[in-house]
Amino acid sequence: MHNPNTMNLIALRADSTPAKGLKRLKNTPAKRLAMRCTWLLLPLILTACATPQPPAPKAVYDFGPVLSSASAAAPTRSAAVALPEIEASASLDSPSLLYRLQYSNAQQLLPYAQARWSSSPAQLVRARVRDALALQGPVLSTEGIAPWVLRIELDEFSQVFESPEKSFGLVRLRVSLLKNDQLAAQTTVLARAPAASQDAAGGVKALTAATDDAVRQLSSWLAAQIKYSVAR
């Protein structure tokens, strides 16, 4: 016959096994507090993960200040010239910063995702042309007042990648000079400048340099055309 005290001692020892004691040690007040904090913070964590983050802002570029006179080498003129808005295709009439992969598909214009111009290339180029021509003589914004009208079409304005490691800025202008509403002369201005880095920032600097070169060519051509017409 078993002694009841012995049975109780056995039961007590069975209830005090190492695993049971370890469980009690793990279930401490500090652990219970940590679990409560975790459950309280869990909805906030899930909400933060589920909330879409706003996209990174695009870098905005322009040509920067004119560091040297774009028409310093061109002779001055006394005749006033009207400079209407520059015409451009839809792709060049937006602030997108465009590039071409000449080694892959030269016919496709691609925009940089995280970079853009402060205004359309047509507006930026017109401002550069206006500033340069103003150093030679009067420049008007509207037609019908001055006998001379300078019309410009922007045909190309992009960063062209010859390879992944080499690119250049390319600018092409079609220019028409009218006198008293009659076509007096036409020309095409083409300028390119190498890019120091193969990214949006490098493309901006290359296109700025190419634009300044194109403006110098245009200023010299215009002054020569007007001088020749007046001399006749």
C-alpha positions in Angstrom: 0.0 0.0 0.0 1.4 3.4 -1.0 2.0 6.1 1.5 0.0 9.2 0.5 2.8 11.5 1.5 5.1 9.6 -0.8 2.6 10.0 -3.7 2.4 13.7 -3.1 6.2 14.0 -3.1 6.3 12.1 -6.4 3.6 14.4 -7.9 5.5 17.5 -6.7 8.7 16.3 -8.2 6.9 15.4 -11.5 5.5 19.0 -11.6 8.9 20.4 -11.0 10.7 19.0 -14.0 13.5 21.1 -15.6 11.3 21.8 -18.7 8.5 23.2 -16.5 10.9 25.3 -14.5 12.5 26.7 -17.7 9.0 27.6 -19.0 8.4 29.6 -15.8 11.7 31.4 -16.2 10.9 32.4 -19.7 7.5 33.8 -18.8 9.0 36.6 -16.8 7.3 40.0 -16.3 9.8 41.6 -18.7 9.0 39.2 -21.4 5.2 39.8 -20.9 5.8 43.5 -21.2 7.8 43.1 -24.3 5.1 41.0 -25.9 2.4 43.5 -25.0 4.5 46.3 -26.6 5.0 44.2 -29.7 1.3 43.6 -30.2 0.6 47.3 -29.6 3.2 48.4 -32.2 2.4 45.7 -34.8 -0.5 47.7 -36.4 1.7 50.8 -36.7 4.5 48.7 -38.3 2.1 47.1 -40.8 0.5 50.4 -41.6 3.9 52.0 -42.3 4.9 49.1 -44.6 1.6 49.2 -46.5 1.6 53.0 -47.0 3.2 53.9 -50.4 6.2 56.2 -50.1 6.3 59.3 -52.3 8.7 59.1 -55.3 12.0 60.9 -55.0 11.8 64.4 -56.5 13.3 64.8 -60.0 16.5 66.8 -60.4 15.7 70.1 -62.3 18.3 71.6 -64.7 18.7 74.7 -66.9 21.7 76.1 -68.8 23.0 78.1 -65.9 24.4 81.6 -66.2 26.1 82.8 -69.3 29.8 82.8 -68.4 31.0 84.4 -71.6 29.5 86.3 -74.4 28.1 83.9 -77.0 28.4 86.5 -79.7 31.7 88.1 -78.7 33.3 87.2 -82.1 30.3 88.4 -84.2 30.1 92.0 -85.5 27.4 94.2 -84.1 24.3 95.2 -86.1 22.1 98.3 -86.0 19.0 96.6 -87.5 16.4 95.3 -85.1 15.4 91.6 -85.3 12.2 90.0 -84.3 12.6 86.6 -82.6 9.3 84.6 -82.3 8.9 81.5 -80.2 11.1 78.6 -81.4 9.1 75.8 -83.1 9.8 72.2 -82.0 8.3 68.7 -82.1 6.1 67.6 -79.2 9.0 65.6 -77.6 11.1 68.8 -77.5 8.3 71.0 -76.4 8.2 69.3 -72.9 10.7 69.5 -70.0 11.8 65.9 -70.5 15.6 65.4 -70.6 16.1 63.1 -73.6 18.8 60.7 -74.7 19.4 58.3 -77.6 21.2 54.9 -77.5 22.9 55.2 -80.9 24.6 51.8 -80.5 21.2 50.1 -79.9 18.3 52.1 -81.4 19.2 55.6 -82.6 15.6 56.3 -83.7 14.2 56.1 -80.2 14.2 59.1 -77.8 14.2 58.1 -74.2 13.6 60.3 -71.2 15.6 60.3 -67.9 13.2 59.1 -65.1 14.7 61.3 -62.3 15.8 64.4 -64.2 14.1 67.1 -66.3 14.6 70.6 -67.6 13.2 73.7 -65.8 11.2 74.4 -69.0 11.1 73.0 -72.5 14.3 72.9 -74.6 12.7 75.2 -77.1 12.2 77.9 -74.4 15.7 77.4 -73.0 17.3 77.7 -76.4 15.3 80.8 -77.3 16.4 82.5 -74.1 20.0 81.8 -74.9 19.6 83.1 -78.5 17.8 86.2 -77.4 20.5 87.0 -74.8 23.3 86.6 -77.4 21.5 88.6 -80.1 20.8 91.4 -77.7 24.5 92.0 -77.4 24.6 92.7 -81.2 21.6 94.9 -81.5 17.9 95.3 -80.7 15.8 92.1 -80.4 12.0 92.2 -80.4 9.6 89.4 -79.3 6.8 90.1 -81.8 6.7 90.2 -85.6 5.4 93.1 -87.7 7.5 95.8 -86.0 11.0 95.0 -87.2 11.8 94.4 -90.9 13.9 91.4 -90.0 12.4 88.2 -88.5 14.5 85.3 -87.4 12.6 82.0 -87.3 14.1 78.9 -85.7 13.1 75.3 -85.6 14.7 73.0 -83.0 15.2 69.7 -84.8 17.5 67.9 -82.4 18.3 68.3 -78.7 19.4 65.2 -77.0 22.3 63.3 -75.4 23.5 60.7 -77.8 25.2 57.6 -76.5 27.8 56.1 -79.0 28.4 53.4 -76.4 27.7 52.9 -72.7 31.0 54.7 -71.9 30.8 57.6 -74.4 28.1 60.2 -75.2 27.7 63.8 -76.5 25.1 66.5 -76.6 23.7 67.2 -80.0 21.8 70.4 -81.1 20.4 71.1 -84.6 18.6 74.2 -85.6 16.9 75.1 -88.9 17.0 78.9 -89.3 15.1 81.2 -91.7 15.7 84.9 -92.0 12.9 87.0 -93.4 13.0 90.6 -94.5 9.7 92.4 -95.0 7.9 89.0 -94.9 10.1 87.6 -97.7 12.6 84.8 -97.2 16.1 86.3 -97.3 18.3 83.4 -96.2 18.3 79.9 -94.7 20.8 77.7 -92.9 21.2 74.7 -90.6 23.2 75.0 -87.5 24.7 71.8 -86.0 26.7 71.6 -82.8 27.9 68.8 -80.5 29.9 68.7 -77.3 31.2 65.6 -75.5 29.7 64.6 -72.1 32.1 64.3 -69.2 29.9 61.7 -67.4 27.4 59.2 -68.8 24.4 60.4 -66.9 21.8 63.2 -66.8 24.2 65.7 -65.2 26.8 64.9 -68.0 24.1 65.3 -70.6 23.0 68.7 -69.3 26.5 70.1 -69.4 27.1 68.7 -72.9 23.8 70.1 -74.2 24.6 73.5 -72.6 28.0 73.6 -74.3 26.5 72.5 -77.7 23.8 75.1 -77.4 26.3 77.9 -76.7 28.3 76.7 -79.8 25.1 76.7 -81.9 24.3 80.3 -80.7 27.7 81.5 -81.6 27.4 80.1 -85.1 23.9 81.6 -85.4 24.9 85.0 -84.2 27.8 85.2 -86.7 25.6 84.0 -89.6 22.9 86.5 -88.8 25.2 89.5 -88.5 26.9 88.6 -91.8 23.5 88.2 -93.6 22.2 91.6 -92.5 25.5 93.3 -93.2 25.5 91.8 -96.8 21.9 92.8 -97.4 22.5 96.4 -96.2 25.7 96.6 -98.3 23.8 95.7 -101.5 
